[in-house]
Amino acid sequence: MLILLALAAQGTDTAPAPLSDPATWFPASAYPADGPRDAGPVSASLAIDPMGRIIGCRIVKTSGVATVDRATCEWAHRNVRFAPARHAGQPVAGTYDLDAIRWTTAR
């Protein structure tokens, strides 16, 4: 029985999983002071290391405002953590896609 459970766990691959609610990642207080009120949504691909830390961020679809795009990656890098991806039960690097993040402004 233990051998079967061990074999089943080894065959399970998982993607990185956020350790907090993505809806809380980009608060209005973090919006760039020089950002316009009407920046479009931004999408990014995050590279996650085997410890669950973001080690890279690539903008996939720009908001149309460089400071908003940059703030998205900087804020995610500083404040978001993940349970790492797993392959055969071992932590491995992976990616996580942020799709159509629309910042709200405090203004």
N, C-alpha and C positions, 0 to 999 in steps of 0.2 A: 504494500500500500504506500509506504513512504517513497519508494522508488518511482511509482506512478505520479505522485504529487510533485516530486522533484523534476521529473521529465516534463510534466505539464507546465511548470513554472518556467523552465528553460525555453520553451517555445513561445512564450508570451513577449511580444514586442509592444512597447508603448511609446507614445509621443510625450514630449515635455508637457507637464500640467501646471497651470498657474496655482500658486499657493494663496492667492487672494482673489477677490472678485474683480475681474477686469473693468467693471463699471466704475470702480473707485480709483483707477490708475491715473486719470488725467483730470484732476480737480481744477475748477475755475481759478483758484489761487495760483496755480502753476503756469497759467497761460502767459505767453510772452507779453511784456508791457507794450512793446511796439507792434504787436500783432493786430491786424484789422479785426473788426467785429464779425466779418463774414468770410473767414477763411473756409475753404472747402474741406471735405474729409481727407484724411491722410491714411495710407496703408503702408505697412512696413513688414519686413521679414526679420525676425530676431534669431540670432545664432545663440544657442544655449549650450554651455559646457557640461561635462559630466557631474558637476557639483550643483547644477541648477542656476548658475549665474549667466546673465546676458553678457556675451563677449563680442557681439557685433549687431549692428542694426543697419538695414538697407531699406531706403525708401523705395517702395514698389509703385506707389501712385502718390504724386505730390498733392499737397493742399493748394498749391499755387503760391504759397508764401514760405520762403526759405527759413525764416525764423521759427515758424510753426512746425515745419518738418524737423528742423534741428532740435527743437524743444521736445518733440515726441520721442526721438531717440534718446536724448539726454535724460528725460524724466523716467522713461522705462528703464534705462541702464542703472540709474541710481536707486530706484524704488521697487522694482518688480523682481520677484524670485519665483523659481519653478521647482517642482519635483522633476528631476532629470528624466530624459528618455531612457528606456531600458531595452536591451537586447540580450536574450538568453539570461534574463535576471540581473544583468550587470548594468550599471549606469553608463550611458554613452552620450556623446554630443547629439544635438538635434536642432530642429528649427520650430519656430512658432510664428504663425502669421497673425498680424494685427490688421484686421480688415475694416476699412472705412471708419477710422476714429474721427469723431467730430467733437472737437473741444468746445466747451461752453466758456463764456467769458464772464468775469466778475463785474465788468463795466455795464 
